[in-house]
Structure formats: structure tokens, C-alpha cells
Amino acid sequence: MKNLITKIKKVPWVLAQPLTKKPDNLEAKISDLFVWRVGKDWNTYFELLDICTLFGTSNNKVNIVFFDTSGNKFLSGVIALNGLKRQILDIADFLHSSGKSIPTDCGTFCVFHQQTPEVVQQLNAFIAERGYISYQYKDAPLRSFVHGNLDAISEQDNQLTVLAGSSFLKRKYNLQYVFTTDCNYEMALVNASNKTQNVVFEIISTKSQQVLETQYGCINEKSVLIFSISQPLEEVRIVIISKMIMARPMIFRFENDRMDVLHG
């Protein structure tokens, strides 16, 4: 009886609210929505790997699509892959070489492998790009890496469809990280749902568990919101409240001119 009551209580949180949706057609291509940052102090790099070669195909390509901070597509292009040889894509170089103006200094992008090997289709599966992205801050000799997080968006016949679910009720996402007093921070939160999301950031004291500050934001579909925290006066944690199924941000941590990036 206790288990039945527990299951009933979960219904409003799980009914028709998947973390990500599965495309109807097995020929669809899937990617995460990665965050790019390009500007005076920033550059972004992506680790391209020819996944399809692992399944016996050759002469493969990817289609890369860029969005600005409003979620508007402003650039796309095709990149030929080099088999099992890793390729490092310099995002700033790719954007500037397009000859088009860059509307913002950050946004999102996705990478779609143009082929789906037959053996993958036979398994009712998809090729999904959730590889590694790295960030360089202020010409640092080393870059900081983070991996893809979600099957966020699909492409089929040049049509893009976001895949992340959206909740009926507001949810709380407790970041698994303590923000200390000796660093500055920025959080990058991506909206991979098909609705504009209103977001609340609660900054909570780890000592008293009281809410010290509340900030608000709004994120369009396919876009990213950058939320900043200047050196907190005491150790704090962050709770993100929204209707996103999993509002998991990336955290950029700054200590003087050094930067690190991680998932929250």
C-alpha cells in the first residue's frame, strides 16, 4: 500500500513529461545544444570525432548550426570528417571565416552527423553528438573541458526539433556544488524545450539555509542564459526553479585570470 501511494504521488511529475523525447523517424540526427563563447576574453573549441566510422561507414560529414542568445539561427555549415582522426574545431575561426556578422558574444550550437549507419537503425537507435567542448579564457595556455549533457535537438530534412521535456509544475534543481567566497562565477543554462522558460535562481546560505538573494531570468527556446555571481560573502548553494525537467547548468569558475568549467 505504501509503494502504491508513493507511485501515485509521482504521477504529476512523470506523466507525459520525459527528460527527452525520441524522434519518430530513425533517420533523424541528434545533438546536444552546446554553449559557445567568443569575444575579447573568450574562445570555444569542439572535439569532432567521426562516430559513424566506428560502424564501418566512410566519407562522413557533420552539419553544424549556430544560434544567438535569443535562440535564432544565424549560421550553418558542413564539415568533412577525417575518419578516426580527431579534429579540433576553432569556433571563433569558423564564425569569422563565414563572412557573416556575429550577432552576440555567446549562444548555442548543435552538431549533426549526416549519416546513420544501418546497424544503428536496426537497433532502433540514433547517432547522437554529446562530445567534448572546451573554453579558453584570456589566452590561457590550457583550455577547460566539459562534455555534452543531453539529447537536446534533432534534425531531419533540414527541420530542427527540440527534444527536452517541459513540466506541468515548477521543479527545483539543486546544484551539486558549493560556491565559495574566493571566486567569481557564471552559470550557463540552456533551454532545450519548445517553450520559453521563466527561471528563478535562489542563492542559499550553506550555514543558515536561508535564502540570501533571489534573481529571475527568461530563456527562449534553443538559447542560453548567463547568470553571474560575484564573490559571495559566505559559502552558498544555488537552487534553480523552473518548468524544465532538468535545469542543469554549466558553471564557469573564475579565480583571478584562471577559469574552470564544470557541470552543476
Secondary structure, 3 states (H helix, E strand, C coil): CHHHHHHHHHHHHHCCCCCECCCCCCCCEEECCEEEECCCCEEEEEEECCHHHHHCCCCCEEEEEEECCCCCEEEEEEEECCCCCCEEEEHHHHHHHCCCCCCCCEEEEEEEECCCCHHHHHCCCCCEECCEEEEEECCCCCCEEEECCCCCEEEECCEEEECECEEEEEEEEECCCCECCCCEEEEEEECCCCCCEEEEEEEEECCCCCEEEEEEEEECCCCEEEEEECCCCCCEEEEEEEEECCCCCEEEEEECCEEEEEEC
